[in-house]
């Protein structure tokens, strides 16, 4: 290994910044360098190489218009950053690195050779673009340049001085684009906006209209039952089903920012999730008029129990009336309980509101493992 490369990696391992790196098309040497120098566990949380087109689509959750582009590198870095939040200890400084490259191979390529490397952190992103002159290097030589750009991006994101030459020739240059992204999560927590939709690639948008079904939950953790329930509900409704995570809770403190980001990170590359401050269903109905809420038996029980409305039956009825006025209804899935498998038939829905509730048959959905059980199992394991 080049002594200058080894020195740079040692500085990165001492920086305290944890990273998830995702590279496609080139840059594999950077991963080798980072993992070969002692102390890699202080820097690398995870490294992925979604090399095939289908693998990259699966990682991002969508098919990019152009694989080798600034937009794709930033989307990869954003997904990597959300992955880092899921993997890192609470409060750790993390960064997502995404690299998409096209370099020399065993067949001629029509377009230019080069790469885009992006670093993504909580409040900003930097993207480094290089176009290489064809024919001046072999594949290993081009991959080394891409790998050095990756180390440069990671070093700057980690606050580490980088004296490592990139190996560019006179006619080649490095183009750097830096952007600050306003943090919509902060705006949501402050109450400035009503919803934040987090796409599968980690991108965020405020106050988007939501149609179809809404599956609320704490998602601590997200598990196969949630995903299967969403699929079944989508088929019954013949419409998309969005996950909804409220940062507020009726009887618990508001979720802290890091906890919200950690839970959101679970959805990366899978499904969008909508963040709200709506702890109660009549508040959710105001945000999602005309939608069907997909809930479990236990949630339906609380919804129509006066004890969960301050012991006031009139408040419970008023809440249901408000949900009706918003054009919302409920799909109710059964759930295993100490007394057996409970369904909508076991819920004392007031007669005037029975038409707002429909069952999800046990034959279509049953999942007897709860988030509580999964958390308990995780604690036992470590």
ABEGO torsion letter per residue (X at the ends): XBAAAAAAAAAAAAAGBBBBBBBBGEGAAAAAAAAABBGAAAABABBBBBABAAAAAAAAGBBBABABBAAAAAAAAAAAAAAAAAABBBGBBBBBBBBBBBBBBABBBABBBEBBBBBBBAABBBBBBBBBBBGABBAAAAAAAAAAAAAAAAAAAAGBBBABBAGBBAABBBBBBBBBBBBAAAAAAAGABABBBBBAAGBBBBGBBBBEBBBBBAGOBBBAAAAAAAAAAAAAAGBBBBBBBBABBAABBBBBAAAAAAAAAAABGABBBBBBABABAAAAAAABBGBBBBBBAAAAAAAABAAAAGGBAAAAAAAAAAAAAAGBBBBBBBBBBAAEBBBAAABBBBAAAAAABBBBBAAABBBABBAAAAAAAAAAAX
